[in-house]
Amino acid sequence: MKRIIFNVLLIILAFTIQNCIFPMLPFLSAAPNLLLILTFSFGFIRGKQAGMFYGLFAGLLLDLFYSGPFGFYALLYIYIGYINGICTKYYYEDYITLPLILSVINELVYNLYIHVFRFLIRGRLDLSYYFWEIMVPEIIFTVVTTLLVYRMFLYITRKIEELAKRRD
């Protein structure tokens, strides 16, 4: 029960920081996507089901607070959590290389999804502008944030598992 409450609070905290604090910082041209980092990190660390749970909750938060069709973000985040959860069988989570590669791939998929379903359908075809002005800065900030945050998530997850084993 403590783990579930902690997970929900962590998602709400990441959502709040991403949407309330990062836009207020004047030196950031783009904000890192903390919910995406959280979803793929816990999907990678704890498996497919945890990644899908984080993805569902993060996506629903975004769907509730942003306009558009309901489930737009939830579907994307569920897929990201699931696909990154598959990688946990093939790669050890202590190494930082795969999480950084996953961060780049996930951010690229996220931004392409947004571009196709938000802009391309409405006839805005300038992909090169969107790529260089929006996607590249956001990918860079997300990867740098992943370097800082991923180890913290891994440490927190291990401490919670250690406490659960001691209690049992």
C-alpha positions as CSV (number, residue, x, y, z in Angstrom):
1,M,0.0,0.0,0.0
2,K,2.9,2.4,0.8
3,R,4.4,1.7,-2.6
4,I,1.2,2.6,-4.4
5,I,0.8,5.8,-2.4
6,F,4.5,6.7,-3.0
7,N,4.1,6.0,-6.8
8,V,1.0,8.1,-7.1
9,L,2.7,11.0,-5.2
10,L,5.8,10.7,-7.3
11,I,3.8,11.0,-10.5
12,I,1.8,14.0,-9.2
13,L,5.1,15.6,-8.1
14,A,6.7,15.0,-11.5
15,F,3.6,16.4,-13.2
16,T,3.6,19.5,-11.0
17,I,7.3,20.2,-11.6
18,Q,7.0,19.6,-15.3
19,N,3.9,21.9,-15.8
20,C,4.2,24.5,-13.1
21,I,7.9,25.0,-12.3
22,F,9.8,24.3,-15.5
23,P,7.8,26.8,-17.6
24,M,8.6,29.6,-15.1
25,L,12.4,29.1,-15.5
26,P,13.6,31.8,-18.0
27,F,16.8,30.1,-19.1
28,L,15.1,26.9,-20.3
29,S,14.1,27.1,-24.0
30,A,12.4,23.7,-23.6
31,A,11.4,21.7,-20.6
32,P,12.4,18.1,-19.9
33,N,9.5,15.7,-20.0
34,L,9.6,14.3,-16.4
35,L,6.5,12.1,-16.9
36,L,8.1,10.5,-19.8
37,I,11.3,9.9,-17.9
38,L,9.3,8.5,-15.0
39,T,7.3,6.2,-17.2
40,F,10.2,4.7,-19.1
41,S,12.4,4.5,-16.1
42,F,10.0,2.6,-14.0
43,G,9.0,0.5,-17.0
44,F,12.7,-0.3,-17.5
45,I,13.4,-0.9,-13.8
46,R,10.3,-2.8,-12.7
47,G,8.9,-4.3,-15.8
48,K,6.0,-4.1,-18.3
49,Q,3.1,-3.9,-15.8
50,A,4.7,-1.2,-13.7
51,G,5.5,0.8,-16.9
52,M,2.0,0.5,-18.1
53,F,0.6,1.6,-14.7
54,Y,2.9,4.7,-14.6
55,G,2.0,5.3,-18.3
56,L,-1.7,5.1,-17.7
57,F,-1.6,7.4,-14.7
58,A,0.8,9.9,-16.3
59,G,-1.2,9.9,-19.5
60,L,-4.5,10.4,-17.7
61,L,-3.1,13.3,-15.8
62,L,-2.0,15.0,-19.0
63,D,-5.4,14.1,-20.7
64,L,-7.3,15.7,-17.8
65,F,-5.3,18.9,-17.8
66,Y,-4.8,19.5,-21.5
67,S,-7.4,19.7,-24.3
68,G,-7.9,17.2,-27.0
69,P,-9.4,13.8,-27.2
70,F,-9.4,11.9,-23.9
71,G,-6.9,9.1,-24.0
72,F,-4.5,10.8,-26.4
73,Y,-1.6,10.9,-24.0
74,A,-2.7,7.8,-22.0
75,L,-2.4,5.6,-25.0
76,L,1.1,6.9,-25.9
77,Y,2.4,6.6,-22.3
78,I,1.0,3.1,-21.9
79,Y,2.8,1.9,-25.0
80,I,6.0,3.6,-23.9
81,G,5.8,2.0,-20.5
82,Y,5.1,-1.4,-22.0
83,I,7.8,-1.3,-24.6
84,N,10.4,-0.1,-22.1
85,G,9.3,-2.8,-19.7
86,I,10.3,-5.4,-22.3
87,C,13.8,-4.1,-22.2
88,T,14.3,-5.0,-18.5
89,K,14.7,-8.7,-19.4
90,Y,17.6,-8.0,-21.8
91,Y,19.7,-5.3,-20.1
92,Y,20.8,-4.7,-16.5
93,E,19.3,-1.6,-15.1
94,D,22.5,-0.3,-13.4
95,Y,24.1,0.7,-16.6
96,I,23.1,4.1,-17.8
97,T,23.7,3.6,-21.5
98,L,20.4,1.9,-22.4
99,P,18.3,4.4,-20.3
100,L,19.9,7.3,-22.2
101,I,19.3,5.6,-25.5
102,L,15.7,4.8,-24.4
103,S,15.3,8.5,-23.4
104,V,16.3,9.7,-26.8
105,I,14.1,7.2,-28.6
106,N,11.1,7.8,-26.3
107,E,11.3,11.5,-26.6
108,L,11.6,11.2,-30.4
109,V,8.5,8.9,-30.5
110,Y,6.6,11.2,-28.2
111,N,7.3,14.3,-30.3
112,L,6.6,12.6,-33.6
113,Y,3.3,11.4,-32.1
114,I,2.4,14.9,-31.1
115,H,3.5,16.3,-34.5
116,V,1.5,13.8,-36.5
117,F,-1.7,13.9,-34.5
118,R,-1.7,17.6,-33.5
119,F,-0.1,19.4,-36.4
120,L,0.2,17.2,-39.5
121,I,-3.5,16.4,-39.5
122,R,-4.2,20.2,-39.5
123,G,-2.0,20.8,-42.5
124,R,1.1,22.1,-40.7
125,L,3.8,20.3,-42.7
126,D,7.0,22.0,-41.6
127,L,8.6,19.0,-39.9
128,S,12.1,20.5,-40.2
129,Y,11.2,23.6,-38.2
130,Y,9.4,21.4,-35.5
131,F,12.4,19.1,-35.4
132,W,15.1,21.7,-34.9
133,E,13.2,24.2,-32.8
134,I,11.2,22.0,-30.6
135,M,12.2,18.4,-30.7
136,V,16.0,18.7,-30.5
137,P,16.1,21.1,-27.5
138,E,13.5,19.0,-25.7
139,I,15.4,15.8,-26.4
140,I,18.6,17.3,-25.1
141,F,17.0,18.6,-21.9
142,T,15.3,15.3,-21.3
143,V,18.5,13.3,-21.8
144,V,20.4,15.5,-19.4
145,T,17.6,15.3,-16.9
146,T,17.6,11.5,-17.3
147,L,21.2,11.4,-16.4
148,L,20.3,13.1,-13.1
149,V,17.0,11.5,-12.3
150,Y,17.3,7.9,-13.4
151,R,19.8,7.0,-10.7
152,M,17.6,8.6,-8.1
153,F,14.6,6.5,-9.3
154,L,16.7,3.4,-9.2
155,Y,17.9,4.1,-5.7
156,I,14.4,4.8,-4.5
157,T,13.1,1.7,-6.0
158,R,15.8,-0.5,-4.5
159,K,15.2,1.1,-1.0
160,I,11.5,0.5,-1.2
161,E,12.1,-3.2,-2.2
162,E,14.7,-3.5,0.6
163,L,12.2,-2.2,3.1
164,A,9.5,-4.5,1.9
165,K,11.8,-7.5,2.1
166,R,12.8,-6.6,5.7
167,R,9.2,-6.2,6.7
168,D,8.3,-9.7,5.3
